[in-house]
Amino acid sequence: MGKHEIRIRRQRLSARGSERFRNYNSILKQHDESKRIKTITRIFTFFFIIIALILIFVVVSRWEKKQTEPGKISTTKIERLNV
């Protein structure tokens, strides 16, 4: 390798490699913030999924109770037909 190639390699490493780490503290803060936002989003998503499942369960159970109640709807229909 000649002097020219060595100098080009050093410029590549210093120009590209070190620029990424100049603001390392700000990069860490940004990473922590994005990580926190992702965890909060996941928690709220799971919370809303659980709430939706509970609501669906409650609605279905009430609907089944209305369907299985004996007599109220059928007796009123029979009474109206007999009168």
Secondary structure as UniProt FT lines:
FT   HELIX           3..12
FT   HELIX           13..17
FT   HELIX           18..20
FT   TURN            21..23
FT   HELIX           24..68
FT   HELIX           72..82
//
